[in-house]
Amino acid sequence: MDLRTDLNHRERATLRAVAEGHAEISCSREPDLFVDGLACCDQHTAHRLAHLGLVAPARDGRWGERVPALLTDAGAAALDDLAGPGAAA
């Protein structure tokens, strides 16, 4: 999978929100994502990013509990790849 071409605009924006610390994720098999306290408008995006291993809970929680979301190493690499050569760090 080439994440530079396979991630859509909404998925890339969601990864950026997670990277900037604006997101929480529910502890469940199909995790829901919340950005700035509001439910993500596209839960399919949240599920896809979690199943691809790009976002994850920052800590363990009870089933259904909302915890901070973090960008995994794979998610950070995907964002770095999307920035392209010469992008500011």
Backbone as CSV, one residue per row, in Angstrom:
resi,resn,N_x,N_y,N_z,CA_x,CA_y,CA_z,C_x,C_y,C_z
1,MET,0.837,-1.179,0.000,0.000,0.000,0.000,0.878,1.236,0.000
2,ASP,0.638,2.144,-0.896,1.366,3.400,-0.959,0.494,4.476,-0.318
3,LEU,0.782,4.787,0.952,-0.068,5.719,1.693,-0.076,7.115,1.096
4,ARG,0.951,7.459,0.339,0.957,8.796,-0.274,-0.196,8.961,-1.238
5,THR,-0.615,7.890,-1.883,-1.695,7.996,-2.854,-2.994,7.376,-2.354
6,ASP,-2.913,6.478,-1.353,-4.105,5.779,-0.898,-4.868,6.503,0.200
7,LEU,-4.270,7.459,0.893,-4.980,8.222,1.912,-5.664,9.409,1.250
8,ASN,-6.962,9.570,1.541,-7.667,10.720,0.963,-7.444,11.965,1.821
9,HIS,-7.964,13.077,1.349,-7.755,14.357,2.030,-8.254,14.314,3.478
10,ARG,-9.437,13.736,3.683,-10.005,13.675,5.040,-9.141,12.815,5.953
11,GLU,-8.624,11.717,5.448,-7.758,10.853,6.255,-6.466,11.571,6.621
12,ARG,-5.897,12.299,5.676,-4.669,13.060,5.971,-4.941,14.141,7.003
13,ALA,-6.071,14.838,6.888,-6.429,15.884,7.849,-6.653,15.274,9.239
14,THR,-7.254,14.107,9.277,-7.489,13.433,10.551,-6.167,13.040,11.192
15,LEU,-5.237,12.529,10.421,-3.907,12.203,10.952,-3.231,13.443,11.522
16,ARG,-3.356,14.568,10.830,-2.757,15.815,11.339,-3.393,16.232,12.660
17,ALA,-4.721,16.094,12.785,-5.410,16.444,14.033,-4.924,15.566,15.186
18,VAL,-4.742,14.281,14.914,-4.222,13.369,15.935,-2.802,13.777,16.306
19,ALA,-1.974,14.043,15.314,-0.577,14.425,15.561,-0.476,15.702,16.393
20,GLU,-1.432,16.600,16.221,-1.428,17.876,16.950,-2.074,17.775,18.328
21,GLY,-2.527,16.570,18.706,-3.081,16.371,20.038,-4.533,16.775,20.202
22,HIS,-5.280,16.859,19.102,-6.680,17.288,19.161,-7.668,16.136,19.247
23,ALA,-7.211,14.894,19.307,-8.121,13.758,19.151,-8.142,12.821,20.349
24,GLU,-9.322,12.228,20.541,-9.522,11.136,21.476,-10.080,9.967,20.680
25,ILE,-9.889,8.764,21.198,-10.367,7.568,20.522,-11.063,6.687,21.562
26,SER,-12.119,6.029,21.143,-12.815,5.131,22.069,-12.117,3.778,22.077
27,CYS,-12.116,3.140,23.228,-11.505,1.814,23.376,-12.544,0.773,22.967
28,SER,-12.439,0.295,21.753,-13.379,-0.708,21.248,-12.814,-1.348,19.995
29,ARG,-13.509,-2.369,19.531,-13.076,-3.055,18.315,-13.172,-2.123,17.113
30,GLU,-14.222,-1.319,17.047,-14.408,-0.311,15.995,-14.324,1.058,16.662
31,PRO,-13.105,1.548,16.878,-12.936,2.774,17.662,-13.516,4.005,16.965
32,ASP,-14.200,4.808,17.763,-14.690,6.094,17.275,-13.657,7.157,17.612
33,LEU,-13.596,8.180,16.797,-12.631,9.242,16.978,-13.371,10.537,17.279
34,PHE,-12.816,11.323,18.169,-13.391,12.609,18.554,-12.304,13.660,18.380
35,VAL,-12.631,14.740,17.693,-11.675,15.814,17.441,-12.187,17.064,18.139
36,ASP,-11.356,17.625,19.004,-11.745,18.784,19.812,-13.067,18.546,20.530
37,GLY,-13.255,17.309,21.015,-14.428,16.956,21.801,-15.660,16.570,21.006
38,LEU,-15.621,16.722,19.693,-16.769,16.400,18.855,-16.510,15.119,18.077
39,ALA,-17.580,14.343,17.882,-17.440,13.107,17.119,-16.952,13.427,15.708
40,CYS,-16.000,12.650,15.237,-15.493,12.788,13.873,-16.664,12.617,12.904
41,CYS,-16.729,13.456,11.897,-17.865,13.420,10.968,-17.848,12.189,10.074
42,ASP,-16.755,11.465,10.029,-16.640,10.298,9.169,-16.017,9.158,9.965
43,GLN,-16.853,8.379,10.633,-16.323,7.301,11.460,-15.670,6.212,10.612
44,HIS,-16.058,6.095,9.348,-15.367,5.147,8.462,-13.879,5.501,8.408
45,THR,-13.574,6.795,8.339,-12.182,7.252,8.339,-11.495,6.831,9.629
46,ALA,-12.148,7.048,10.761,-11.562,6.685,12.051,-11.277,5.194,12.111
47,HIS,-12.232,4.387,11.675,-12.048,2.938,11.703,-10.906,2.526,10.779
48,ARG,-10.859,3.091,9.586,-9.826,2.739,8.612,-8.435,3.073,9.152
49,LEU,-8.276,4.281,9.704,-6.965,4.679,10.217,-6.530,3.783,11.377
50,ALA,-7.484,3.392,12.222,-7.155,2.495,13.342,-6.791,1.113,12.820
51,HIS,-7.573,0.590,11.877,-7.299,-0.752,11.357,-6.001,-0.804,10.549
52,LEU,-5.625,0.314,9.940,-4.342,0.374,9.229,-3.170,0.531,10.199
53,GLY,-3.481,0.751,11.472,-2.425,0.909,12.474,-1.780,2.280,12.452
54,LEU,-2.490,3.293,11.972,-1.936,4.644,11.903,-2.265,5.476,13.130
55,VAL,-3.375,5.164,13.804,-3.743,5.812,15.060,-4.077,4.732,16.076
56,ALA,-3.904,5.056,17.362,-4.147,4.086,18.427,-4.435,4.842,19.718
57,PRO,-5.011,4.152,20.693,-5.176,4.774,22.012,-3.814,5.029,22.649
58,ALA,-3.679,6.160,23.308,-2.417,6.492,23.973,-2.208,5.668,25.235
59,ARG,-3.306,5.142,25.784,-3.230,4.317,26.986,-4.396,3.349,26.987
60,ASP,-4.319,2.340,27.831,-5.428,1.413,27.989,-6.596,2.125,28.657
61,GLY,-7.785,1.644,28.370,-8.981,2.179,29.003,-10.055,1.117,29.068
62,ARG,-11.127,1.433,29.775,-12.262,0.521,29.835,-12.946,0.485,28.474
63,TRP,-13.655,-0.602,28.192,-14.398,-0.754,26.944,-15.300,0.462,26.758
64,GLY,-15.168,1.165,25.639,-15.987,2.325,25.318,-15.462,3.635,25.861
65,GLU,-14.491,3.595,26.750,-13.932,4.827,27.320,-13.178,5.612,26.248
66,ARG,-13.279,6.930,26.309,-12.498,7.796,25.420,-11.170,8.126,26.076
67,VAL,-10.097,7.905,25.322,-8.744,8.193,25.802,-8.036,9.005,24.714
68,PRO,-6.944,9.665,25.066,-6.214,10.399,24.032,-5.792,9.471,22.891
69,ALA,-5.871,9.978,21.680,-5.416,9.226,20.506,-3.982,9.636,20.201
70,LEU,-3.223,8.696,19.699,-1.858,9.027,19.292,-1.597,8.505,17.890
71,LEU,-0.667,9.148,17.270,-0.200,8.725,15.960,0.827,7.625,16.190
72,THR,0.663,6.486,15.567,1.641,5.412,15.693,2.880,5.772,14.868
73,ASP,3.912,4.954,14.993,5.104,5.175,14.167,4.742,5.123,12.683
74,ALA,3.848,4.182,12.330,3.417,4.077,10.927,2.642,5.324,10.504
75,GLY,1.815,5.859,11.410,1.069,7.079,11.102,1.990,8.276,10.927
76,ALA,2.992,8.370,11.790,3.965,9.464,11.665,4.737,9.346,10.358
77,ALA,5.107,8.114,9.996,5.825,7.898,8.736,4.946,8.271,7.554
78,ALA,3.656,7.947,7.639,2.735,8.308,6.553,2.646,9.817,6.414
79,LEU,2.572,10.537,7.522,2.535,12.007,7.446,3.841,12.554,6.891
80,ASP,4.961,11.984,7.325,6.256,12.424,6.799,6.335,12.186,5.296
81,ASP,5.857,11.023,4.850,5.864,10.712,3.419,4.984,11.684,2.653
82,LEU,3.853,12.061,3.244,2.924,12.973,2.571,3.494,14.372,2.457
83,ALA,4.360,14.742,3.425,4.947,16.074,3.386,5.880,16.231,2.187
84,GLY,6.480,15.108,1.785,7.355,15.134,0.610,8.715,15.713,0.900
85,PRO,9.588,15.651,-0.091,10.946,16.154,0.092,10.951,17.675,0.238
86,GLY,11.825,18.155,1.116,11.970,19.586,1.292,10.941,20.199,2.207
87,ALA,10.045,19.412,2.798,9.036,19.951,3.714,9.700,20.326,5.015
88,ALA,9.150,21.345,5.663,9.694,21.773,6.950,9.414,20.720,7.998
89,ALA,10.363,20.501,8.881,10.207,19.493,9.938,9.447,20.042,11.105
